[in-house]
């Protein structure tokens, strides 16, 4: 029996740079060889508890605003935190953050909440400062591809 697993991408895309990052991450989720993965993309202000409960893995994207994650991504976490606190133990997740200078506070905030929810970081947080370059775009593609590929492994086996 073929099982389709679901990857939820929750993002707050506020700039051309973040749109480019999101688009490149999405390209990675459709990499050759990735099969039976349904990618759901939700802006952070509309992503819901039901989206989280239906997902098998998560990609979170945010700008770094005044040293913190966006208010929209914080709103997402505020809405889903208690209803989903123990619903997805060990679910893989990834993070992409864009800023004009320091993104450390945003990274710390997102990873601390996701860790409290029991999710497991799939790979290092992707932090991009300034205009994305070729290396950044490659890292974005790899983030999407890696997380999608990780969902192809059946956790029951």
KOLTI-489438 format. One record per residue (C-alpha): residue number from 1; residue in three letters; x, y, z. Coordinates in steps of 0.25 Angstrom, whole numbers, plus 5000, padded with zeros to 4 digits. Layout:
<recs>
   k   r    u    v    w
 NUM ala    X    Y    Z
...
</recs>
This chain:
<recs>
   k   r    u    v    w
   1 unk 5000 5000 5000
   2 unk 5005 5014 4996
   3 unk 5004 5024 5007
   4 unk 5005 5039 5004
   5 unk 5011 5047 5015
   6 unk 5009 5062 5017
   7 unk 5019 5073 5018
   8 unk 5013 5086 5023
   9 unk 5021 5099 5020
  10 unk 5017 5110 5029
  11 unk 5023 5124 5024
  12 unk 5022 5139 5026
  13 unk 5027 5144 5013
  14 unk 5029 5159 5013
  15 unk 5039 5162 5003
  16 unk 5045 5158 4989
  17 unk 5056 5151 4996
  18 unk 5047 5143 5004
  19 unk 5039 5140 4992
  20 unk 5051 5135 4985
  21 unk 5055 5126 4997
  22 unk 5041 5120 4998
  23 unk 5040 5117 4983
  24 unk 5054 5110 4984
  25 unk 5050 5102 4996
  26 unk 5038 5098 4989
  27 unk 5046 5094 4976
  28 unk 5054 5085 4986
  29 unk 5042 5078 4991
  30 unk 5039 5074 4977
  31 unk 5053 5068 4974
  32 unk 5054 5056 4965
  33 unk 5052 5043 4973
  34 unk 5043 5049 4983
  35 unk 5030 5042 4983
  36 unk 5017 5041 4991
  37 unk 5019 5054 4998
  38 unk 5008 5064 4998
  39 unk 5013 5078 5001
  40 unk 5003 5088 5007
  41 unk 5007 5103 5007
  42 unk 5001 5112 5017
  43 unk 5003 5127 5020
  44 unk 5006 5127 5035
  45 unk 4993 5136 5038
  46 unk 4984 5125 5033
  47 unk 4991 5112 5036
  48 unk 4983 5104 5046
  49 unk 4983 5093 5057
  50 unk 4976 5084 5046
  51 unk 4988 5087 5037
  52 unk 4998 5083 5048
  53 unk 4990 5070 5052
  54 unk 4989 5066 5037
  55 unk 5004 5068 5035
  56 unk 5016 5058 5036
  57 unk 5027 5069 5035
  58 unk 5028 5084 5035
  59 unk 5036 5095 5029
  60 unk 5035 5108 5035
  61 unk 5040 5121 5029
  62 unk 5041 5135 5035
  63 unk 5048 5148 5033
  64 unk 5056 5153 5045
  65 unk 5048 5165 5051
  66 unk 5055 5173 5061
  67 unk 5063 5161 5065
  68 unk 5051 5151 5066
  69 unk 5042 5143 5057
  70 unk 5031 5150 5050
  71 unk 5018 5153 5058
  72 unk 5011 5145 5048
  73 unk 5019 5132 5051
  74 unk 5018 5135 5066
  75 unk 5003 5136 5064
  76 unk 5003 5122 5057
  77 unk 5010 5116 5069
  78 unk 5001 5123 5079
  79 unk 4989 5117 5071
  80 unk 4994 5102 5070
  81 unk 5004 5101 5082
  82 unk 4994 5095 5093
  83 unk 4985 5088 5083
  84 unk 4997 5081 5077
  85 unk 5007 5081 5088
  86 unk 5008 5065 5088
  87 unk 5001 5062 5075
  88 unk 5014 5060 5066
  89 unk 5025 5055 5075
  90 unk 5038 5054 5067
  91 unk 5032 5060 5054
  92 unk 5044 5065 5046
  93 unk 5044 5080 5043
  94 unk 5053 5091 5036
  95 unk 5054 5106 5037
  96 unk 5058 5117 5028
  97 unk 5060 5131 5033
  98 unk 5064 5143 5025
  99 unk 5069 5156 5031
 100 unk 5077 5168 5028
 101 unk 5087 5166 5039
 102 unk 5085 5158 5051
 103 unk 5076 5145 5051
 104 unk 5080 5138 5064
 105 unk 5068 5143 5072
 106 unk 5058 5138 5062
 107 unk 5066 5125 5060
 108 unk 5066 5122 5075
 109 unk 5051 5126 5077
 110 unk 5046 5117 5066
 111 unk 5055 5105 5070
 112 unk 5051 5106 5085
 113 unk 5036 5106 5082
 114 unk 5038 5094 5072
 115 unk 5046 5086 5081
 116 unk 5036 5089 5092
 117 unk 5026 5083 5083
 118 unk 5034 5070 5082
 119 unk 5038 5072 5067
 120 unk 5052 5068 5062
 121 unk 5061 5078 5054
 122 unk 5064 5071 5041
 123 unk 5076 5079 5038
 124 unk 5083 5092 5042
 125 unk 5074 5105 5042
 126 unk 5076 5112 5029
 127 unk 5079 5127 5032
 128 unk 5081 5136 5020
 129 unk 5086 5150 5022
 130 unk 5083 5160 5011
 131 unk 5081 5157 4996
 132 unk 5081 5142 4994
 133 unk 5093 5137 4986
 134 unk 5095 5124 4978
 135 unk 5100 5117 4990
 136 unk 5088 5122 4998
 137 unk 5079 5117 4987
 138 unk 5085 5103 4987
 139 unk 5084 5102 5002
 140 unk 5069 5106 5001
 141 unk 5067 5095 4990
 142 unk 5074 5085 4999
 143 unk 5066 5089 5011
 144 unk 5053 5086 5003
 145 unk 5058 5073 4997
 146 unk 5064 5068 5010
 147 unk 5051 5070 5018
 148 unk 5043 5064 5007
 149 unk 5052 5052 5005
 150 unk 5052 5049 5021
 151 unk 5037 5048 5020
 152 unk 5038 5036 5010
 153 unk 5044 5027 5020
 154 unk 5033 5020 5027
 155 unk 5034 5022 5042
 156 unk 5027 5008 5044
 157 unk 5038 5000 5038
</recs>
